[in-house]
Amino acid sequence: MRLYHSPTSPYVRKVMVTLHETGLLPQVELIPVQGTPVDPGTMPVDHNPLGKIPALEIDEGTAIYDSRVICRWLDDRSDAGLYPAGPALWQTLTLEATADGILDAALLMVYEWRVRPEDRRHSPWVEGQWGKIARALDALESRWMAHLTGPLNIGQIAVGCALGYLDFRHSDRQWRADRPHLAAWEADFSDRPAMQATRPPQA
């Protein structure tokens, strides 16, 4: 298998944590790529026409994407049990979608100041993205802690990677303020070997 990869991508990190947790990492070759929404650069557009990572080449010329699809495929291949059976599955998938929504908004904030010319940046739009993140974090604090503290699942991995990305790119927003339960959970979860091994490099 070949994973098209960037160590700073939170979606790639989610796949990398899953590879560690499932024991499949030794079977994967990492292919470094880079690009932006306005310049695909070396992104694997032949494997993912959307020009995004992660993309996982599972056979010669056959690739799957995005992170949710890849993680589900890895879990199926390894029988790791990251997707529980029965009604708990829908909670787990909703938790994963919440975490990925946090990442979507956080990345749009980054692109606004990295890609858009300074005279065309729109602060209210940026704050609107943070509003989505803040509401999602409040929901995690108030409604999702029992699920976060249960057996390891893909929702927990996704939330761990999302919170790590907030620390990586938006530390000034101090997401831990007024969210003591989520902050304590993240401190514990981030100590997992898979999370430690996949921390993004500090610029």
KOLZA-503756 format. One record per residue: residue in one letter; x, y, z of N, C-alpha, C, O in turn. Coordinates in Angstrom, 1 decimal. Layout:
- aa, n.c1, n.c2, n.c3, ca.c1, ca.c2, ca.c3, c.c1, c.c2, c.c3, o.c1, o.c2, o.c3
- A, X, Y, Z, X, Y, Z, X, Y, Z, X, Y, Z
...
This chain:
- aa, n.c1, n.c2, n.c3, ca.c1, ca.c2, ca.c3, c.c1, c.c2, c.c3, o.c1, o.c2, o.c3
- M, 0.8, -1.2, 0.0, 0.0, 0.0, 0.0, 0.9, 1.2, 0.0, 2.0, 1.2, 0.5
- R, 0.4, 2.3, -0.6, 1.1, 3.6, -0.6, 0.1, 4.7, -0.2, -0.9, 4.9, -0.7
- L, 0.6, 5.4, 0.8, -0.2, 6.5, 1.4, 0.4, 7.9, 1.0, 1.5, 8.2, 1.3
- Y, -0.4, 8.6, 0.2, 0.0, 10.0, -0.2, -0.2, 10.9, 1.1, -1.3, 11.0, 1.6
- H, 0.8, 11.6, 1.5, 1.0, 11.9, 2.9, 1.6, 13.3, 3.0, 2.5, 13.7, 2.3
- S, 1.2, 14.0, 4.1, 1.9, 15.2, 4.6, 1.8, 15.2, 6.1, 0.7, 15.0, 6.6
- P, 2.9, 15.4, 6.8, 2.9, 15.2, 8.3, 2.1, 16.3, 9.0, 1.8, 16.2, 10.1
- T, 1.7, 17.4, 8.2, 1.0, 18.5, 8.9, -0.5, 18.4, 8.6, -1.3, 19.2, 9.2
- S, -0.9, 17.5, 7.8, -2.4, 17.3, 7.5, -3.1, 16.6, 8.6, -2.7, 15.5, 8.9
- P, -4.1, 17.2, 9.2, -4.8, 16.5, 10.3, -5.6, 15.2, 9.8, -5.8, 14.3, 10.5
- Y, -6.0, 15.3, 8.5, -6.7, 14.1, 8.0, -5.7, 13.0, 7.7, -6.1, 11.8, 8.0
- V, -4.5, 13.3, 7.3, -3.5, 12.3, 7.2, -3.2, 11.7, 8.6, -3.0, 10.5, 8.7
- R, -3.1, 12.6, 9.5, -2.8, 12.1, 10.9, -3.8, 11.1, 11.4, -3.5, 10.1, 12.0
- K, -5.1, 11.4, 11.0, -6.1, 10.4, 11.5, -5.9, 9.0, 10.9, -6.0, 8.0, 11.6
- V, -5.5, 9.0, 9.6, -5.1, 7.7, 9.0, -3.9, 7.1, 9.6, -3.8, 5.9, 9.8
- M, -2.9, 8.0, 9.9, -1.7, 7.4, 10.5, -1.9, 6.9, 11.9, -1.4, 5.8, 12.2
- V, -2.7, 7.5, 12.7, -3.1, 7.0, 14.0, -3.8, 5.6, 13.8, -3.5, 4.7, 14.5
- T, -4.7, 5.6, 12.8, -5.4, 4.3, 12.6, -4.4, 3.2, 12.1, -4.6, 2.1, 12.6
- L, -3.4, 3.6, 11.3, -2.4, 2.6, 10.9, -1.7, 2.1, 12.1, -1.4, 0.9, 12.2
- H, -1.3, 3.0, 13.0, -0.6, 2.5, 14.2, -1.5, 1.6, 15.1, -1.0, 0.6, 15.5
- E, -2.7, 2.0, 15.3, -3.6, 1.3, 16.2, -4.0, -0.1, 15.6, -4.3, -1.0, 16.4
- T, -4.0, -0.2, 14.3, -4.4, -1.5, 13.7, -3.2, -2.3, 13.4, -3.4, -3.5, 13.0
- G, -2.0, -1.8, 13.6, -0.8, -2.6, 13.3, -0.5, -2.7, 11.8, 0.4, -3.5, 11.5
- L, -1.1, -1.9, 11.0, -0.9, -2.0, 9.5, 0.2, -1.1, 9.0, 0.6, -1.1, 7.8
- L, 0.8, -0.3, 9.9, 1.8, 0.7, 9.4, 2.9, 0.1, 8.6, 3.4, 0.7, 7.6
- P, 3.5, -1.1, 9.1, 4.6, -1.6, 8.3, 4.3, -2.0, 6.9, 5.2, -2.2, 6.0
- Q, 3.0, -2.1, 6.5, 2.6, -2.5, 5.2, 2.5, -1.3, 4.2, 2.1, -1.5, 3.1
- V, 2.7, -0.1, 4.7, 2.4, 1.1, 4.0, 3.7, 1.9, 3.7, 4.5, 2.1, 4.5
- E, 3.8, 2.3, 2.4, 4.9, 3.2, 2.0, 4.3, 4.6, 2.0, 3.2, 4.9, 1.4
- L, 5.0, 5.6, 2.6, 4.6, 6.9, 2.7, 5.1, 7.7, 1.5, 6.4, 7.8, 1.3
- I, 4.3, 8.4, 0.8, 4.7, 9.2, -0.4, 4.4, 10.7, 0.0, 3.3, 11.1, 0.0
- P, 5.5, 11.5, 0.2, 5.2, 12.9, 0.6, 4.7, 13.7, -0.6, 5.3, 13.6, -1.7
- V, 3.7, 14.5, -0.3, 3.2, 15.4, -1.4, 2.9, 16.8, -0.7, 2.8, 16.9, 0.5
- Q, 2.7, 17.8, -1.5, 2.2, 19.1, -1.0, 1.5, 19.8, -2.1, 1.7, 19.6, -3.3
- G, 0.7, 20.8, -1.6, -0.1, 21.6, -2.5, -1.1, 22.4, -1.7, -1.2, 22.3, -0.5
- T, -1.9, 23.3, -2.4, -2.9, 24.1, -1.8, -4.1, 24.1, -2.7, -4.1, 23.5, -3.8
- P, -5.3, 24.6, -2.2, -6.5, 24.7, -3.0, -6.3, 25.4, -4.4, -7.0, 25.2, -5.3
- V, -5.3, 26.3, -4.4, -5.1, 27.1, -5.7, -4.0, 26.6, -6.5, -3.8, 27.0, -7.6
- D, -3.2, 25.7, -5.9, -2.1, 25.1, -6.7, -1.9, 23.6, -6.2, -1.4, 23.4, -5.1
- P, -2.3, 22.7, -7.0, -2.3, 21.3, -6.5, -0.9, 20.8, -6.3, -0.7, 19.7, -5.6
- G, 0.1, 21.4, -6.8, 1.5, 21.0, -6.6, 1.7, 19.6, -6.9, 1.5, 19.1, -8.1
- T, 2.2, 18.8, -5.9, 2.4, 17.4, -6.2, 1.3, 16.5, -5.6, 1.5, 15.3, -5.4
- M, 0.2, 17.1, -5.4, -1.0, 16.3, -4.9, -1.3, 15.2, -5.8, -1.1, 15.3, -7.0
- P, -1.8, 14.0, -5.3, -2.0, 12.9, -6.2, -3.3, 12.9, -7.0, -4.2, 12.2, -6.8
- V, -3.4, 13.9, -7.9, -4.6, 14.1, -8.7, -5.0, 12.9, -9.6, -6.1, 12.7, -9.9
- D, -4.0, 12.1, -9.9, -4.3, 10.9, -10.7, -5.0, 9.8, -9.8, -5.8, 9.0, -10.3
- H, -4.8, 9.9, -8.5, -5.5, 8.9, -7.6, -6.7, 9.5, -6.9, -7.6, 8.8, -6.6
- N, -6.7, 10.8, -6.7, -7.8, 11.6, -6.2, -8.0, 12.8, -7.0, -7.3, 13.8, -6.9
- P, -9.0, 12.8, -7.9, -9.2, 14.0, -8.8, -9.5, 15.3, -8.0, -9.4, 16.4, -8.6
- L, -9.9, 15.2, -6.8, -10.1, 16.4, -5.9, -8.8, 17.0, -5.5, -8.9, 18.1, -5.0
- G, -7.7, 16.3, -5.7, -6.4, 16.9, -5.4, -6.2, 17.0, -3.9, -5.6, 18.0, -3.4
- K, -6.8, 16.1, -3.1, -6.6, 16.2, -1.7, -5.9, 14.9, -1.1, -5.9, 13.9, -1.8
- I, -5.4, 15.1, 0.1, -4.9, 13.9, 0.8, -5.6, 13.8, 2.1, -6.2, 14.8, 2.6
- P, -5.6, 12.6, 2.7, -4.9, 11.4, 2.2, -5.6, 10.7, 1.1, -6.8, 10.7, 0.9
- A, -4.8, 10.0, 0.3, -5.2, 9.0, -0.7, -4.4, 7.8, -0.5, -3.2, 7.8, -0.4
- L, -5.0, 6.6, -0.5, -4.3, 5.3, -0.2, -4.4, 4.5, -1.5, -5.5, 4.1, -1.9
- E, -3.3, 4.2, -2.1, -3.2, 3.3, -3.2, -3.1, 1.9, -2.6, -2.2, 1.5, -2.0
- I, -4.2, 1.1, -2.9, -4.3, -0.2, -2.3, -3.9, -1.3, -3.2, -3.5, -2.4, -2.8
- D, -3.9, -1.1, -4.5, -3.4, -2.0, -5.6, -2.9, -1.1, -6.7, -3.0, 0.1, -6.7
- E, -2.2, -1.7, -7.6, -1.6, -1.0, -8.7, -2.7, -0.2, -9.4, -3.6, -0.8, -10.1
- G, -2.6, 1.1, -9.3, -3.6, 2.0, -10.0, -4.9, 2.1, -9.3, -5.8, 2.9, -9.8
- T, -5.2, 1.5, -8.2, -6.4, 1.6, -7.5, -6.2, 2.3, -6.2, -5.4, 1.9, -5.3
- A, -7.0, 3.4, -6.0, -6.8, 4.2, -4.7, -8.2, 4.5, -4.1, -9.2, 4.5, -4.8
- I, -8.2, 4.7, -2.8, -9.4, 5.1, -2.1, -9.1, 6.4, -1.3, -7.9, 6.7, -1.0
- Y, -10.1, 7.2, -1.1, -10.0, 8.5, -0.4, -11.4, 8.8, 0.1, -12.3, 8.2, -0.5
- D, -11.7, 9.6, 1.0, -10.8, 10.4, 1.9, -10.5, 9.7, 3.2, -10.5, 8.5, 3.2
- S, -10.2, 10.5, 4.3, -9.8, 9.8, 5.5, -10.8, 8.9, 6.1, -10.5, 7.8, 6.6
- R, -12.1, 9.3, 6.0, -13.2, 8.4, 6.5, -13.2, 7.1, 5.8, -13.4, 6.0, 6.4
- V, -13.1, 7.1, 4.5, -13.1, 5.9, 3.7, -11.9, 5.0, 4.0, -12.0, 3.8, 4.2
- I, -10.8, 5.7, 4.1, -9.5, 4.9, 4.3, -9.5, 4.3, 5.7, -9.2, 3.1, 5.8
- C, -9.9, 5.0, 6.7, -9.9, 4.5, 8.0, -10.9, 3.3, 8.1, -10.6, 2.3, 8.8
- R, -12.0, 3.4, 7.5, -13.0, 2.3, 7.5, -12.4, 1.1, 6.8, -12.6, -0.1, 7.3
- W, -11.7, 1.3, 5.7, -11.1, 0.2, 5.0, -10.0, -0.5, 5.8, -9.9, -1.7, 5.8
- L, -9.2, 0.3, 6.5, -8.1, -0.2, 7.3, -8.7, -1.0, 8.5, -8.2, -2.1, 8.8
- D, -9.8, -0.5, 9.1, -10.4, -1.3, 10.1, -10.9, -2.6, 9.6, -10.8, -3.6, 10.3
- D, -11.5, -2.6, 8.5, -12.1, -3.8, 7.9, -11.0, -4.8, 7.6, -11.1, -6.0, 7.8
- R, -9.8, -4.3, 7.1, -8.7, -5.2, 6.7, -8.1, -5.8, 8.0, -7.6, -6.9, 8.0
- S, -8.1, -5.0, 9.1, -7.4, -5.5, 10.3, -8.3, -6.1, 11.3, -7.8, -6.8, 12.3
- D, -9.6, -5.9, 11.2, -10.6, -6.4, 12.1, -10.3, -5.8, 13.5, -10.3, -6.5, 14.5
- A, -10.0, -4.5, 13.6, -9.5, -3.9, 14.8, -10.7, -3.5, 15.7, -10.6, -3.2, 16.9
- G, -11.9, -3.4, 15.1, -13.1, -3.1, 15.9, -13.2, -1.6, 16.2, -13.8, -1.3, 17.3
- L, -12.7, -0.7, 15.4, -12.9, 0.7, 15.6, -14.2, 1.2, 15.3, -14.6, 2.4, 15.6
- Y, -15.1, 0.4, 14.7, -16.4, 0.8, 14.3, -17.4, -0.2, 15.0, -17.5, -1.3, 14.5
- P, -18.0, 0.2, 16.1, -18.8, -0.8, 16.9, -20.0, -1.2, 16.1, -20.5, -0.5, 15.3
- A, -20.5, -2.4, 16.5, -21.7, -2.9, 15.9, -23.0, -2.3, 16.6, -22.8, -1.7, 17.7
- G, -24.1, -2.4, 15.9, -25.3, -1.9, 16.5, -25.5, -0.4, 16.6, -24.8, 0.3, 15.8
- P, -26.4, 0.0, 17.5, -26.7, 1.5, 17.5, -25.5, 2.3, 17.8, -25.4, 3.5, 17.4
- A, -24.5, 1.8, 18.5, -23.3, 2.6, 18.9, -22.5, 3.0, 17.6, -21.8, 4.0, 17.7
- L, -22.7, 2.3, 16.5, -22.0, 2.7, 15.3, -22.4, 4.1, 14.8, -21.6, 4.9, 14.4
- W, -23.7, 4.5, 15.0, -24.2, 5.8, 14.5, -23.7, 6.9, 15.4, -23.4, 8.0, 14.9
- Q, -23.5, 6.6, 16.7, -22.9, 7.6, 17.5, -21.5, 7.8, 17.2, -21.0, 8.9, 17.1
- T, -20.8, 6.7, 16.9, -19.4, 6.8, 16.5, -19.2, 7.6, 15.2, -18.3, 8.4, 15.2
- L, -20.0, 7.3, 14.2, -19.9, 8.0, 13.0, -20.2, 9.5, 13.1, -19.6, 10.3, 12.5
- T, -21.2, 9.8, 14.0, -21.6, 11.2, 14.2, -20.4, 11.9, 14.9, -20.1, 13.1, 14.6
- L, -19.8, 11.2, 15.9, -18.7, 11.8, 16.6, -17.5, 12.1, 15.6, -16.9, 13.1, 15.6
- E, -17.3, 11.1, 14.7, -16.2, 11.3, 13.7, -16.6, 12.5, 12.8, -15.7, 13.3, 12.5
- A, -17.8, 12.6, 12.4, -18.3, 13.7, 11.5, -18.1, 15.1, 12.2, -17.8, 16.1, 11.6
- T, -18.4, 15.1, 13.5, -18.2, 16.3, 14.3, -16.8, 16.7, 14.3, -16.5, 17.9, 14.1
- A, -15.9, 15.8, 14.5, -14.4, 16.1, 14.6, -14.0, 16.6, 13.2, -13.2, 17.5, 13.1
- D, -14.4, 15.9, 12.1, -14.0, 16.3, 10.8, -14.6, 17.7, 10.4, -14.0, 18.4, 9.7
- G, -15.8, 18.0, 11.0, -16.3, 19.3, 10.8, -15.5, 20.4, 11.4, -15.3, 21.5, 10.9
- I, -15.0, 20.1, 12.6, -14.0, 21.0, 13.3, -12.8, 21.2, 12.4, -12.4, 22.4, 12.2
- L, -12.3, 20.2, 11.8, -11.1, 20.3, 10.9, -11.4, 21.1, 9.7, -10.6, 21.9, 9.3
- D, -12.6, 20.8, 9.1, -13.0, 21.6, 7.9, -12.9, 23.1, 8.2, -12.3, 23.9, 7.4
- A, -13.5, 23.5, 9.3, -13.6, 24.9, 9.6, -12.2, 25.5, 10.0, -11.8, 26.6, 9.6
- A, -11.4, 24.7, 10.7, -10.1, 25.1, 11.1, -9.2, 25.3, 9.9, -8.4, 26.2, 9.8
- L, -9.3, 24.4, 8.9, -8.5, 24.5, 7.7, -8.9, 25.7, 6.9, -8.0, 26.4, 6.3
- L, -10.2, 26.0, 6.8, -10.6, 27.2, 6.0, -10.1, 28.4, 6.7, -9.7, 29.4, 6.0
- M, -10.0, 28.5, 8.0, -9.4, 29.6, 8.6, -7.9, 29.8, 8.2, -7.4, 30.9, 8.0
- V, -7.2, 28.6, 8.2, -5.8, 28.7, 7.8, -5.6, 29.2, 6.3, -4.8, 30.0, 6.0
- Y, -6.5, 28.6, 5.5, -6.4, 29.0, 4.0, -6.7, 30.5, 3.9, -6.1, 31.1, 3.0
- E, -7.6, 31.0, 4.7, -7.9, 32.4, 4.5, -6.7, 33.3, 4.7, -6.5, 34.3, 4.0
- W, -5.8, 33.0, 5.7, -4.7, 33.9, 5.8, -3.4, 33.4, 5.1, -2.5, 34.2, 5.0
- R, -3.4, 32.2, 4.7, -2.2, 31.7, 4.0, -2.4, 31.8, 2.4, -1.4, 32.0, 1.8
- V, -3.6, 31.7, 1.9, -3.8, 31.6, 0.5, -4.4, 32.9, -0.1, -4.0, 33.4, -1.1
- R, -5.3, 33.5, 0.6, -6.0, 34.7, 0.1, -5.2, 35.9, 0.3, -4.6, 36.1, 1.4
- P, -5.1, 36.8, -0.7, -4.3, 38.1, -0.5, -4.9, 38.9, 0.7, -6.1, 38.8, 1.0
- E, -4.0, 39.6, 1.4, -4.3, 40.2, 2.6, -5.5, 41.2, 2.5, -6.3, 41.3, 3.3
- D, -5.5, 41.9, 1.3, -6.6, 42.9, 1.2, -8.0, 42.3, 0.8, -8.9, 43.0, 0.7
- R, -8.0, 41.0, 0.7, -9.3, 40.3, 0.4, -9.7, 39.3, 1.5, -10.7, 38.6, 1.4
- R, -9.0, 39.4, 2.6, -9.4, 38.5, 3.8, -10.6, 39.1, 4.4, -10.8, 40.3, 4.5
- H, -11.5, 38.2, 5.0, -12.7, 38.6, 5.5, -12.9, 38.1, 6.9, -13.2, 37.0, 7.2
- S, -12.6, 39.0, 7.9, -12.5, 38.6, 9.3, -13.9, 38.0, 9.8, -13.8, 37.0, 10.5
- P, -15.0, 38.6, 9.4, -16.3, 38.0, 9.9, -16.5, 36.5, 9.4, -17.0, 35.7, 10.1
- W, -16.0, 36.2, 8.2, -16.1, 34.9, 7.7, -15.2, 33.9, 8.6, -15.6, 32.8, 8.9
- V, -14.0, 34.4, 8.9, -13.1, 33.6, 9.7, -13.7, 33.4, 11.1, -13.7, 32.2, 11.6
- E, -14.3, 34.4, 11.7, -15.0, 34.2, 13.0, -16.2, 33.3, 12.9, -16.5, 32.6, 13.8
- G, -16.8, 33.3, 11.7, -17.9, 32.4, 11.5, -17.5, 30.9, 11.6, -18.1, 30.1, 12.1
- Q, -16.3, 30.7, 11.0, -15.7, 29.3, 11.0, -15.4, 29.0, 12.5, -15.6, 27.8, 12.9
- W, -14.8, 29.9, 13.2, -14.5, 29.6, 14.6, -15.8, 29.3, 15.4, -15.8, 28.5, 16.4
- G, -16.9, 30.0, 15.1, -18.1, 29.8, 15.7, -18.6, 28.4, 15.6, -19.1, 27.8, 16.6
- K, -18.4, 27.8, 14.4, -18.7, 26.4, 14.2, -17.9, 25.5, 15.1, -18.4, 24.6, 15.8
- I, -16.6, 25.8, 15.2, -15.7, 25.0, 16.0, -16.1, 25.1, 17.5, -16.2, 24.1, 18.2
- A, -16.3, 26.3, 18.0, -16.7, 26.5, 19.4, -18.0, 25.8, 19.7, -18.0, 25.1, 20.8
- R, -19.0, 25.8, 18.9, -20.2, 25.1, 19.1, -19.9, 23.6, 19.2, -20.5, 22.9, 20.0
- A, -19.1, 23.1, 18.3, -18.8, 21.6, 18.3, -18.0, 21.2, 19.6, -18.3, 20.2, 20.1
- L, -17.1, 22.1, 20.0, -16.3, 21.8, 21.2, -17.3, 21.8, 22.4, -17.1, 21.0, 23.3
- D, -18.2, 22.7, 22.4, -19.1, 22.8, 23.6, -20.0, 21.5, 23.6, -20.3, 21.0, 24.6
- A, -20.4, 21.0, 22.4, -21.2, 19.8, 22.3, -20.4, 18.6, 22.8, -20.9, 17.7, 23.5
- L, -19.1, 18.5, 22.5, -18.2, 17.5, 22.9, -18.2, 17.5, 24.5, -18.2, 16.5, 25.1
- E, -18.0, 18.7, 25.0, -17.9, 18.8, 26.5, -19.2, 18.4, 27.2, -19.1, 17.8, 28.2
- S, -20.3, 18.8, 26.6, -21.6, 18.6, 27.3, -22.3, 17.3, 27.0, -23.0, 16.8, 27.9
- R, -22.0, 16.7, 25.8, -22.9, 15.6, 25.4, -22.1, 14.3, 25.1, -22.7, 13.2, 25.0
- W, -20.8, 14.4, 24.8, -20.1, 13.3, 24.2, -19.0, 12.7, 25.1, -18.3, 11.7, 24.7
- M, -18.9, 13.1, 26.3, -17.8, 12.6, 27.1, -17.9, 11.1, 27.4, -16.9, 10.4, 27.5
- A, -19.1, 10.6, 27.6, -19.2, 9.2, 27.9, -18.8, 8.3, 26.7, -18.1, 7.3, 26.9
- H, -19.0, 8.8, 25.5, -18.6, 8.1, 24.3, -17.1, 8.2, 24.1, -16.4, 7.3, 23.7
- L, -16.6, 9.4, 24.5, -15.1, 9.6, 24.3, -14.3, 8.7, 25.3, -13.2, 8.3, 25.0
- T, -14.9, 8.4, 26.4, -14.2, 7.6, 27.4, -14.4, 6.1, 27.4, -14.0, 5.4, 28.2
- G, -15.2, 5.7, 26.4, -15.4, 4.2, 26.2, -14.3, 3.6, 25.4, -13.2, 4.1, 25.3
- P, -14.5, 2.3, 25.0, -13.5, 1.6, 24.2, -13.1, 2.4, 23.0, -13.8, 3.2, 22.4
- L, -11.8, 2.2, 22.6, -11.3, 3.0, 21.5, -12.1, 2.8, 20.2, -12.4, 1.7, 19.8
- N, -12.4, 3.9, 19.6, -13.1, 3.9, 18.3, -12.7, 5.0, 17.4, -11.9, 5.9, 17.8
- I, -13.2, 5.0, 16.2, -12.7, 6.0, 15.2, -13.1, 7.4, 15.6, -12.5, 8.4, 15.2
- G, -14.2, 7.5, 16.3, -14.7, 8.9, 16.7, -13.6, 9.5, 17.6, -13.3, 10.7, 17.5
- Q, -13.1, 8.7, 18.6, -12.1, 9.2, 19.5, -10.8, 9.6, 18.7, -10.3, 10.6, 19.0
- I, -10.4, 8.8, 17.8, -9.2, 9.1, 17.0, -9.4, 10.4, 16.3, -8.5, 11.3, 16.2
- A, -10.6, 10.6, 15.7, -10.9, 11.8, 14.9, -10.9, 13.0, 15.8, -10.3, 14.1, 15.5
- V, -11.5, 12.9, 17.0, -11.5, 14.0, 17.9, -10.1, 14.4, 18.4, -9.7, 15.5, 18.5
- G, -9.3, 13.3, 18.8, -8.0, 13.6, 19.2, -7.2, 14.3, 18.2, -6.4, 15.2, 18.5
- C, -7.3, 14.0, 16.9, -6.6, 14.6, 15.8, -7.1, 16.0, 15.6, -6.3, 16.9, 15.3
- A, -8.4, 16.3, 15.7, -9.0, 17.6, 15.6, -8.5, 18.5, 16.7, -8.1, 19.7, 16.4
- L, -8.5, 18.1, 17.9, -8.0, 18.9, 19.0, -6.5, 19.2, 18.8, -6.0, 20.3, 19.1
- G, -5.7, 18.2, 18.4, -4.3, 18.4, 18.1, -4.1, 19.4, 17.1, -3.1, 20.2, 17.2
- Y, -4.9, 19.5, 16.1, -4.8, 20.5, 15.0, -5.1, 21.9, 15.5, -4.4, 22.8, 15.1
- L, -6.1, 22.0, 16.4, -6.3, 23.3, 17.0, -5.1, 23.8, 17.8, -4.8, 25.0, 17.7
- D, -4.5, 22.9, 18.5, -3.2, 23.3, 19.2, -2.1, 23.7, 18.2, -1.4, 24.6, 18.4
- F, -2.1, 23.0, 17.1, -1.0, 23.2, 16.1, -1.2, 24.5, 15.3, -0.2, 25.2, 15.1
- R, -2.4, 24.8, 14.9, -2.6, 26.0, 14.0, -3.4, 27.1, 14.7, -3.3, 28.3, 14.2
- H, -4.1, 26.8, 15.8, -5.0, 27.9, 16.4, -4.8, 27.9, 17.9, -5.8, 28.0, 18.6
- S, -3.6, 27.8, 18.4, -3.4, 27.7, 19.8, -3.8, 29.0, 20.5, -4.1, 29.0, 21.7
- D, -3.8, 30.2, 19.8, -4.2, 31.4, 20.4, -5.7, 31.5, 20.8, -6.1, 32.3, 21.5
- R, -6.4, 30.6, 20.2, -7.9, 30.5, 20.5, -8.2, 29.9, 21.8, -9.3, 30.0, 22.4
- Q, -7.2, 29.2, 22.4, -7.4, 28.6, 23.8, -8.7, 27.8, 23.9, -9.5, 28.1, 24.7
- W, -8.8, 26.7, 23.1, -10.0, 26.0, 23.1, -10.3, 25.3, 24.4, -11.5, 25.0, 24.7
- R, -9.3, 25.1, 25.3, -9.6, 24.4, 26.6, -10.4, 25.3, 27.6, -10.9, 24.7, 28.5
- A, -10.4, 26.6, 27.4, -11.1, 27.5, 28.3, -12.5, 27.0, 28.4, -13.3, 26.9, 27.5
- D, -13.0, 26.8, 29.7, -14.4, 26.5, 30.0, -14.8, 25.1, 29.5, -15.9, 24.8, 29.5
- R, -13.8, 24.3, 29.2, -14.1, 22.9, 28.7, -13.1, 21.9, 29.5, -12.3, 21.2, 28.9
- P, -13.3, 21.9, 30.8, -12.3, 21.1, 31.6, -12.4, 19.6, 31.3, -11.3, 18.9, 31.3
- H, -13.5, 19.0, 31.0, -13.6, 17.6, 30.8, -13.0, 17.2, 29.5, -12.3, 16.2, 29.4
- L, -13.2, 18.0, 28.5, -12.6, 17.7, 27.2, -11.1, 17.9, 27.2, -10.4, 17.1, 26.6
- A, -10.7, 18.9, 27.9, -9.2, 19.2, 28.1, -8.5, 18.0, 28.8, -7.5, 17.6, 28.4
- A, -9.2, 17.5, 29.8, -8.6, 16.4, 30.6, -8.6, 15.1, 29.7, -7.6, 14.4, 29.7
- W, -9.6, 14.9, 28.9, -9.6, 13.8, 28.0, -8.5, 13.9, 27.0, -7.8, 12.9, 26.7
- E, -8.3, 15.1, 26.4, -7.3, 15.2, 25.4, -5.9, 15.0, 26.0, -5.1, 14.4, 25.3
- A, -5.7, 15.5, 27.2, -4.4, 15.3, 27.8, -4.1, 13.8, 28.0, -2.9, 13.4, 27.8
- D, -5.1, 13.0, 28.3, -4.9, 11.6, 28.4, -4.7, 10.9, 27.1, -3.8, 10.1, 26.9
- F, -5.6, 11.3, 26.1, -5.6, 10.6, 24.8, -4.3, 10.9, 24.1, -3.8, 10.1, 23.3
- S, -3.8, 12.1, 24.2, -2.6, 12.5, 23.4, -1.4, 11.8, 23.9, -0.4, 11.8, 23.2
- D, -1.5, 11.1, 25.0, -0.3, 10.3, 25.5, -0.3, 8.9, 24.8, 0.7, 8.2, 25.0
- R, -1.3, 8.5, 24.1, -1.3, 7.2, 23.4, 0.0, 7.2, 22.5, 0.2, 8.2, 21.8
- P, 0.7, 6.1, 22.4, 1.8, 6.0, 21.5, 1.5, 6.4, 20.1, 2.3, 7.0, 19.4
- A, 0.3, 6.0, 19.6, 0.0, 6.4, 18.2, -0.2, 7.9, 18.0, 0.2, 8.4, 16.9
- M, -0.7, 8.6, 19.0, -0.8, 10.0, 18.9, 0.6, 10.7, 19.1, 0.9, 11.6, 18.3
- Q, 1.4, 10.2, 19.9, 2.8, 10.7, 20.1, 3.6, 10.5, 18.8, 4.4, 11.4, 18.5
- A, 3.5, 9.4, 18.2, 4.2, 9.1, 17.0, 3.8, 9.9, 15.8, 4.6, 10.0, 14.8
- T, 2.6, 10.5, 15.8, 2.1, 11.2, 14.6, 2.0, 12.7, 14.9, 1.3, 13.4, 14.1
- R, 2.6, 13.2, 15.9, 2.5, 14.7, 16.2, 3.1, 15.4, 15.0, 4.2, 15.1, 14.5
- P, 2.4, 16.5, 14.5, 3.0, 17.3, 13.4, 4.3, 18.0, 13.8, 4.4, 18.4, 15.0
- P, 5.2, 18.2, 12.9, 6.4, 18.9, 13.2, 6.1, 20.3, 13.5, 5.3, 21.0, 12.8
- Q, 6.8, 20.9, 14.5, 6.6, 22.3, 14.8, 7.4, 23.2, 13.8, 8.6, 22.9, 13.6
- A, 6.7, 24.1, 13.3, 7.3, 25.1, 12.3, 8.3, 26.0, 13.0, 9.0, 26.8, 12.4
